[in-house]
Amino acid sequence: MKSEEDFVETHLKEVEGASVWESPSNIALVKYWGKYGTQYPQNPSLSFTLSKCITKTSISFVPKEIKNRDFSFDFKFEGNNSPAFHPKIQTFLERIDCYVPFVRQHHLKIESVNSFPHSSGIASSASAMSALALGIMSMEKKINPTISDAYFFLKASFLARLGSGSAARSLKGPIVSWGKTDVIEGSSDLYGTALDSKIHPIFEEYQDTILLIDKGQKKVSSSVGHNLMNNHPYAATRFNQAYINFKKLITILSQGNLTEFISLVESEALTLHALMMASQPYFILMQPNTLKVLNRVWEYRQDNNSSLCFTLDAGANVHLLYPKSEKDEVLKFIKEELSCYCQNGKFIEDQIGNGAKKV
């Protein structure tokens, strides 16, 4: 297992180059909600890596003309100059500075596009920060070609975590953990770890159709929500629950028990939002149509002996999870009965994926 010191790069050669990476979002099954220190999780989490919900980020780098200690970068989001993102990128670069000191020697041009709406309960920060971390690691690879592919992706996950905790889980797939636990060998609070134990065939090509209930920006950011766990009255109980659920889910994924999978995943989703509602100050990210969808899913599952279930991220949108064998029936149900609850009838058909790739 790596330590933080293992990720310090000492080479400071100036180089020119460019790279383009696509990195996916992920959907946590056991939720991470609460952190300490510099982006360390209060409990381990486990997620499905998605396939189609991606951020594509190009990064080009040249030595700076003016030699100073300031970071130098331009950023465009979906073709437009986006100064609103600059503070987050600046904070990220400051956090990773001691691990990639060569970044200060270069001017970066960063351009990013999403295949899904930003800040609406799909983990856009996970895909965005992991794609950016991979671009920076491409710089390091050019400066120090001796680093291995395994180290490249491990450090990229480590760096991504410093921008967004859940980003640590987006580089690999199909199932990734983050957070130290005795259940996963090599697991760490510093980076994500792909699940290498045997997964039951029922979870291969598992589907995730995302109902876009509200595509607007969240009223309360995930960062604020995480911080509210610091003095939360149920924090200790929740962190213990997450450890227990994590262990249960590892067994479920190997045995293929969909009844237990549904129960645990839906409970985790509702617990996440219950924690928000019990925070001080309290807040609600679900919308009325979110609740209508959840109730219809329960009715559909009972009436059709289905394995359809839901999970929620930190937002109003609903992730519908189901085996590929049910795809035709579930999509028919979504189009005929659930799309009316979506903003402009929009939903995204996705499935479990294998992680980031260089374009």
N, C-alpha and C positions, 0 to 999 in steps of 0.2 A: 504494500500500500504506500502511495506517495505522500510526502509531506509538502507543506507550502514551499519550503526551501528548495525542493527538487524542481520547482517550476521557474526558478530565477534564471533568466538568460543573460549572459555576460557579454556576448558578442555585440559590438556597436558599429558594425560596418554599415556604410550608407549604400543603398541599392535603389534601383527603379524597377517597377513591375506593376502587375495588376492581377486580380483574380475575381471570379464570380462564383458564388456559392448559393445553393438553395438549401434552406433548412426548414423543417416542418414544425408546426405547433405540436403540442401533445395534450392529452386529456388525463388528468390524474384520477385514478380509481380510489386510492387512499390519498387523502388530501394533505397538502402541506399548508398550514395556516398558523403562522407564528415563527419568528426568527430571533436570533440573538447575534451579537457581534457583527462581523462583516459578512452578512448573508449566509449564516449558518442556520440550518433548519432545526426547529425544536422537536421534530419527529420525522422519521423516515416516510417517504412517499413512494408511490408506484404508479406508473402511467403507461397508457397506450400511446405509442408514437403514431401520429397521423401521416397521411400520404399526400393529400391534395391541398390542405391548408398550409401554405408555405410562404416564407419570405425569401425573396431573391435579392441578394445584395452584391453589388460590384464595388470593389475598392481598388483604387489605383494610388500609388505612392511614389514620391520623388523626394530627394533630399531638399531640405528647406533652403531658400535663398538667404534668409536672415537667420543667423544662428543665435537662438535664444532658448530659454527653458519653457516657453509657452507651447501648448499643443496647438497644432495648426490643421484645420480640417474644414471642408465644405460638405454640406449634406443636402441631398434632395430626396424627398419622399414622393413616390409616384409621379416623378417628373417635375415637381415644384420645389423651389427653395423652401425649406421648412425650419425656420429659426426656433420654433417652439420645441423642437427635439434637441436643440443644441445643449441645454443644461444637462439632460440625461446622458448624452454622449460624453460631455465634458466630465461628469462625475464618474462614468465608467472608465474613461481613460486615466483619470487620477487614481482610481482604485487599482488598476492593473499596471501602473507605471513601474513599480519595482520589479515586476516579472517580465516586462517587455520594454526596457528603457530605450530601445532603438526607436520607438514610435515618436518620441519627442524630436528626433532628428529629421523627421520627414513631414511633408505636407500630404494629407490624405484627402482624396475625393471619394466620397461615399454616396452611392445611389441605391435606393431600396424601394421595392414594390411588394405589396401583399396580394395574395390570391383571395383574401377574405377581409371583411371590415375591421379596421383598427379599433382597439379599446372598446370592445363590445361583449366581452366575456369569452371570446376565443383567445387563447394565450398568445397574443401578438408579441408581447415582450419576449416570450420564450423563443419564438422563431426568429425574431429580429436580432436579439442579442447573441444567439448561437450562430447566426449567419455572419454577424459582424466579427465575432470571436474567431471564426474560421478564416475570415479574410486577414485578420491580424496574424494568425498562425501561418498563413501563406507568406506573409512578410518574413516571419521568423525562419521558415523553411528556406527562403531564398538567401537569408543572411547566414544560416547555419544548416546546410544541406544534410548534415550527418544525423539529424533527429529522425527517429523511426516513425512509421505511420501510427503505431500504437500510442507513442508519446504525443504525437501531433493531436490526435483526437482527445486524449485524456486531458492535455493542457487546454485545448479549446473548450472542453466542458468546464474545467476549472475557471477559465477566464469568463465564460458565459455566465456562470453562477454569480460573478461579481457585478454583472449588469442586471440580471433577473434570476432569482433562485431557480424557478422552474425551467429556465433555459438550459440548465445542466443536464436535463433529461431529453433534450431534443436532438442530440447529435447521432444517437444510435437508435436501434429498434430491434424487434417490435415492442418489447416491454422493458422499461428502464426504471431502476430504483435510484433514489437519491437520499442520502442520510445513513449514518452508521447504524448497522444492525447486525446481530449475530446470525441472521437468517441468510444473508447474502455474503458470500466470501468476497473479500476485497472491497466491500462497500465503504463509503466515506461521506462525511459532511462536505468534502471539498469538491466533489465531482459526481457525475452520474455513473451508474454501473448497469450495463445491459444484463438482463436476466439470462443466464446461460443454462439453467436447469430445464428439463424437458417440459414443454407446454403441451397440453392436450390438443389434439387436432381440431376440436370444435372452435378453438380461438384463432386458428389460422384464417386469415382474410376476414377477421371480425369486422363488422360494419359499424360506422359512426355517421349517422345523418344528423347534421346540426341545424336546428330550427332557429332562424334568425328572428327572434321575438322582438328585439330592440337593437338596431344597428348603430344607435347613438353612443356617445362616450359615456362611460359610467360616472355616476354622481360621486362615488367614493372610489378612489384608486385602490388597487391591491396593496400597494406599499403602505397606505394609511391603515387599511384593514389589518395587515400583519402587525403593525405597531400597536394596535389596540389590544392585541393578545397579551401584551406585557403585563397589564394589570387586570386581565380578564378573570372574573370570578370562577370560571369553569376551565381555566387553562390547564391546570395539572391533570384533571380528569380527562380532558380531551387528548392530551399528549399520550397518556397511558392507553387510552382507547385506540389511538392510531397505531401504536406498537402492536397491540393485540390483533387489530384488523389486518395489519401488514402480514403477520405470520399466517393468519387464516387464509388470506388471499393467495399467498404462495402455494399453499396446499390445494386450494380451489382450482388454480390455474393448471396445476399438474394433473388433477383428477377429472376436470371438466364438469364439475357439479354446477350446472347453470342455476338451479334453484338457490343455492347458497351464494353464487356470484351475484345474482339479482338483488338478494336481500342486503348483502354487504355494500354493494356499490350504491344503491339508492339510499341506504342509511348514511353512508359517508357524505353524499351530496346534500342531504337535508341537514345533517349535523353542521356542515360548513356554513350554511345560511342561518341556522339557529345561533351559531356563534356570533354572526354579524348582528343579529337582532338582540343578542344579550350583551353586546359591547356597550361601553360608555365613552363617547356617545354611541347610541344604537343607530343602525341603518338597515335598509332593505334594498337589495338589488333585484330581487324577483319582481316581475310585473304581473298584473292580473292574468294576462294570457299565458304566462309561465305556469301558473297554478291550474288553469283550464287544461293545458296540455298534460300535466302530470296526472290529473284525474282521468283523462281520456286514455292515457297509456295504461293505467291500472285496470280500467274497464276492458280495454282491448285484450290485455294479457289474460284476464279471467275468462272472457267470452271465447277466445280463440286458442286457449292452451298454448300460448306463445311464450317465447323467451325474450321478448322485447323488454328492455328496461331503459331507465334514463340515468344520466348524471348531469351535474351542473358544475360549471366553473364559477369564478367570481363575477357573475353577471346574470342577465335575464335569459340568455339563450339556453336551449335545452339540447343536450347531446343524447341521441337515441342510439343505444347499443344493441346489436342483435347478430346472430349467426348469419353467414352468407346464405345458408339454405332457406332463410326466411325473407330474403331481400325483395322478391317480387311482391309478396303479400304486404310487407311492411311499407314499401314505397307506395303501393296503392292506397293504403290506409292514410299515409302522410298526405298524399296529393288530394284525396277526397275529403279528409276530415280534420287534418291538423294544419295544413298550409294556410287556412283562413286565419289562424292565430299568429302567423308570421308577418312581419313588416313587409308589405308589398308581395306577400305570398312567397317570400324567398327562403330557401333552405339549401344546404350544401351536402352533397353525397360524398362521403369520405369513407376510409377504411384504415385498418391498421397498416403501418408502413415501416420502412427499414432505416429511416434516418436521413441525415444530410448527404448531399452529393455536390461535387464540383461540376460546374457547367462548362 
